[in-house]
Amino acid sequence: MKQTLDLRRIGIFLAFAFGIAWAIALLIYLTGWVNSTEELIPGLGITLAGALIALGYMWAPGLAHIFTRLITREGWKDSGLALNLERWGTWALAWVLPAALTLFGVLVYFAVFSQQYDPNLTQLGELVRVSEAATGRSISLDLWTLFLVQTGQAIFIAPLFNGFFTFGEEFGWRAYLQPKLMVLGFRKAVLLLGLIWGAWHWPLTAMDHNYGLDYFGAPWTGMLAMVWFTLPVGVVFGWLALRGRSVWPAVIAHGAINGIGAVGYLLLAPAVVPNTLLGPGAAGILVTLPWTLLAAYLLWKGVPAAPNVSRETTHYPSPSKETLVASRNLTKHFGKLAAVEALDVDIPAGQVFGLLGPNGAGKTTTIRMFSALIAPTAGEAWVAGYRLGENDGALRKSVGILTETPGLYEQLSAHRNLSFFAQLYEVEKVDRQVQRYLQMLGLWGRRHESVGTFSKGMRQKLAIARALLHEPKVLFLDEPTSGLDPEAARLVRDFVSELKEEGRTIVLCTHNLDEADRLCDRVAVFKTRLLALDTPTNLRRKLFGRAVVFHLDEVKPAFSNALRQKDFVQGIEVVKSKLVVKLDDPETRNPELVRELVGLGAKIRFVGEMRQSLEDVYLQLIGNEVQK
Amino acid sequence: MKKVWILVRKEWSEVFKNKMVLFSVGFMPLLLTAIPLGILFSLQGTTDISALEAEFGTAIDQLRPLCGTLPELECAQFLLLQQFMVLFLLMPAIIPVTIAAYSIVGEKNTRTLEPLLATPITTGQLLAGKTLAAAIPAVVASLISFLLFASGTALLAASPAVAVQLFSPLWLLGIFVVGPLLSLAGVSLAVMISSRVNEPRVAEQMAALVILPVMALFMGQIFGAVVINQQFMLLIAGALVVIDVALLFFCHATLPTRKYSYTLEIIALVDLGLR
């Protein structure tokens, strides 16, 4: 089933974003404030129209983001505000990229219009003349001076100064709308977003025209130019937001390009270039040229899925009611590292399921995803009847988790530790339940002592008790016997056996393969991706086949030769006084083999099935994976 | 709300087992109360407001209206004491910073954050619990010390009218509104920092910066650069409401949400040796 666009939320968001912005534009236009030079705050050059545009118009999408989430009760998950400072590369890109691209465009512009270009006739030229008069020093306004002014503005001042205003826009467009459109895929999403963004800009260009800042031509051509401008720029901002896993790099980049636009007024004033479509309009298009090239490259190349930004387009059907834990294509990436890749499992109620794998195989990450502690990058999961990400509070209430380290409050007593968690899990009779588990695990006598004084085994038992207090439907145990002495490990193992007999559904992560063999109904051997999943017995059979071992007084060549003639015998091996016969169905064929051997005079002491350990299975599977 | 209080009670039973924390919550308010009272005691012989002119300069004319109908001596004592009133705004912001800064990074370090986040507690409840657990003791300690200060003033000042003047709308607004708001701002900033770092010392160092604006206010008042009057206090209260709402919003929107848990992502990265 294809995931569809969330049209309701997108509609509400667009209604707010356009509604607020265009109402403000209309107000400014109709009241004539756009032409007013009266300053709102004397001395700062801020007019009423300017303040309304900066604080109202530019912030309209950001406000729309907030309103839509509040109205539709969407919550604040994935708000795009995470700083993700570990991605310094993207931040650096956000500062440097707009500057470099736009400067390149400006240089191309100078090259094209070099005949008409006279820096002294620009508004910047006017500023220079005023500065010269004030300081008495001569300032040379050549191309390189302009270049340096532009660079300083673009790299250092604009991103921060304009960030306040651009945040309003980006918090709406890139943080809210873009993730909603990503179900269409990156290409369509950013192109559509660019068009919407351009349409939203149009009243600004119309007002700018009225304001005498006619840098893109008349209103209608301005609209076309603005849509044209926002398409490539929007693609690059969208890419930066995805790469940075947050909206901030796009805010910085947007701040930079706005600042460059402001300097552009000074550089490319109407005094120099005729006010026609081929004048400033051409400048706008030329400045956009490098952006267009980069955007085209990004669109052509396609952008890899940004980690943590779910671009899943498929919804999988829910598993049956008997299945308590299930996953489909469950994937988790940390940056470039794939921790879990496309995991598909189904764990029915009452089963003990083992997750086996080397360190770093993704076992703990899988448990964390199943417990709704971290979000998958892709795929879906269901635990205790809840789809991950839909009602995570109820999901957490239905699962118990024993984390790799016990994680107990060491200053508090055992009783206080358990009663605190029992209350958070909304256990009805807290004291009774705490007493039950403390007694069950032999800790009742030390209930008032600080956990800091407990041995490792006692802590582990207390952590298991904590995981069980609320009688969860599913129990996740991450290395329950790790680091325990043999006696404590056995106690914990016996306790898990008891839980199994009670019919609990348990997911057990362990390195102890003997433990897994004894406790688990099924096991998954796992190294980032699933290598094998079955009962331990079936895994043994699949990998090593079945074999019967005949312990004889003496092995003669005639015995093996005779048995080799049988068409159901797959192979024969002689190990000292043992004859190992490989076959599929020993239960049916054994009598025939025994008759044959006795007929040849063999003295059979003992017959048994050859049994490989789970360790053999595990090492074989992991070994194969390493070889690959 | 129930889970918030469960968390608050747990935090208190954990934090106050540490005697040093208990000392820092109790000792500083007592010290900051004792200092102005000691000065008042030493100035009991002052007879004229003109003695203060050397210290306040021309600001004395702006300050005099704050005295209301108090006679000269009482006015002088009141204006002196008022210089220290900012300390009672400072206290609720300073005291909880250490507790708040440790709140989440501490859970990370002791590996208790994961089991805690595995419970059905919501992000809002978690943040509210952590914030209130740090802010409430500080606000209560500040209010108690203010009452001690007022009682001490009633005993040591030229007349009880000086103490009554301390309960003017200006300082009632300051102590009962601005103080708790400042506390909330400091604590939520500290909690925000705490959830983004991996090292408690970094959290404490960074969160200590919270008190800089309040210190600036205190020093500004001492040196006569700032005159705290009713309008100024109202302005601060209004600004703090906006700042608090914004901080709580950012705290909630950006921090340990489980669906997109930055905090747990970091733990996972540490486990994988990637950070």
Interface residues (C-beta under 8 A of the other chain):
Chain A: W76 K77 D78 S79 L81 A82 L83 N84 E86 N308 F334 G335 L337 A339 G360 T364 T365 R368 S371 A372 L373 I374 A375 G389 D392 G393 A394 R396 K397 V399 I401 T403 E404 T405 P406 G407 L408 Y409 E410 Q411 L412 R416 F420 F421 Q423 L424 Y425 E426 A463 R466
Chain B: K3 I6 L7 K10 S13 E14 K17 N18 T110 R111 T112 L113 E114 P115 L116 L117 A118 T119 P120 I121 T122 R196 F250 H252 A253 T254 T257 R258 K259 Y260 S261 Y262 L264 E265 A268 L269 D271 L272 G273 L274 R275
